[in-house]
Amino acid sequence: MVEKEAKETKTPEGYFVYVGKKGVMAYVLAVITQFSEGAKEISIKARGKSISRAIDVLEIVKNKNPEVKVKAINTSTEEVETDDGRPLKVSAIEIIIKK
């Protein structure tokens, strides 16, 4: 299975942090950096085994900054392709936080 490595991106629609295999604090830093750049809302996204890491990021950010609130939590199932070409259904989560 191909899993995306964590990314921090800014698009016209808003700010995103894609949680992958790095340590939790790398994503916490990405969220804090985006808030300091002026972001009002940030979307934390993860798939599969990274979902628990995304929730850890959320909790650490909320504990460090009480102004941060959860706006929405969306769950879904995505279909990805394994290394041998078979389709695989993977759970996904998107946590939208605002300051």
C-alpha positions as CSV (number, residue, x, y, z in Angstrom):
1,M,0.0,0.0,0.0
2,V,1.2,3.5,-0.8
3,E,0.7,6.0,2.0
4,K,1.4,9.6,1.6
5,E,4.1,11.1,3.7
6,A,3.0,14.1,5.8
7,K,2.7,17.4,4.1
8,E,1.9,20.9,5.1
9,T,0.2,22.8,2.4
10,K,-1.7,26.1,1.9
11,T,-4.3,26.4,-0.8
12,P,-6.8,29.1,-1.7
13,E,-9.5,27.1,0.2
14,G,-7.5,27.0,3.4
15,Y,-4.7,25.3,5.3
16,F,-4.1,21.5,5.5
17,V,-1.8,19.2,7.5
18,Y,-1.7,15.6,6.1
19,V,-0.7,13.2,8.9
20,G,1.6,10.3,8.0
21,K,4.4,8.4,9.6
22,K,6.4,11.2,11.2
23,G,6.3,11.8,14.9
24,V,3.3,13.6,16.4
25,M,5.2,16.7,17.3
26,A,6.2,17.4,13.7
27,Y,2.5,17.8,12.9
28,V,1.8,19.8,16.0
29,L,4.5,22.2,14.9
30,A,3.0,22.4,11.4
31,V,-0.4,23.3,12.9
32,I,1.1,25.9,15.2
33,T,3.1,27.4,12.4
34,Q,0.0,27.7,10.2
35,F,-1.9,29.4,13.0
36,S,1.0,31.8,13.5
37,E,0.9,32.6,9.8
38,G,-2.7,33.8,10.2
39,A,-4.7,30.8,9.5
40,K,-8.2,30.9,11.0
41,E,-9.1,27.2,10.1
42,I,-6.9,24.2,9.6
43,S,-7.8,20.8,8.3
44,I,-6.0,17.8,9.8
45,K,-6.3,14.8,7.5
46,A,-5.2,11.2,7.9
47,R,-5.9,7.7,6.6
48,G,-5.6,4.2,8.1
49,K,-3.2,3.7,10.9
50,S,-2.4,7.5,11.0
51,I,-5.9,8.3,12.3
52,S,-4.8,7.9,15.9
53,R,-1.8,10.1,15.3
54,A,-4.1,12.8,13.9
55,I,-6.2,12.7,17.0
56,D,-3.1,13.0,19.2
57,V,-2.1,16.1,17.2
58,L,-5.5,17.6,17.8
59,E,-5.4,16.9,21.6
60,I,-1.9,18.3,22.0
61,V,-2.8,21.5,20.0
62,K,-6.0,22.0,22.1
63,N,-4.0,21.5,25.3
64,K,-1.3,24.0,24.3
65,N,-3.8,26.6,23.0
66,P,-7.3,26.8,24.7
67,E,-8.5,29.1,21.9
68,V,-8.5,26.2,19.4
69,K,-11.8,24.5,19.0
70,V,-13.0,21.6,16.8
71,K,-15.3,22.9,14.1
72,A,-16.1,19.5,12.4
73,I,-14.9,15.9,12.2
74,N,-15.6,14.1,8.9
75,T,-15.0,10.4,8.3
76,S,-14.9,8.5,5.1
77,T,-13.7,5.4,3.3
78,E,-11.2,5.8,0.5
79,E,-10.1,3.2,-2.0
80,V,-6.4,3.0,-2.6
81,E,-4.3,0.6,-4.7
82,T,-1.9,-1.9,-3.0
83,D,1.6,-2.5,-4.4
84,D,0.3,-5.5,-6.3
85,G,-2.5,-3.5,-7.9
86,R,-5.5,-4.7,-5.8
87,P,-8.0,-2.2,-4.5
88,L,-8.1,-1.6,-0.8
89,K,-10.6,0.3,1.3
90,V,-9.0,2.5,3.9
91,S,-10.7,4.6,6.6
92,A,-10.0,8.4,6.5
93,I,-10.6,11.3,8.9
94,E,-10.6,15.1,8.5
95,I,-10.6,17.2,11.6
96,I,-11.3,20.9,11.0
97,I,-10.1,23.2,13.8
98,K,-10.5,26.9,14.2
99,K,-8.9,29.6,16.3
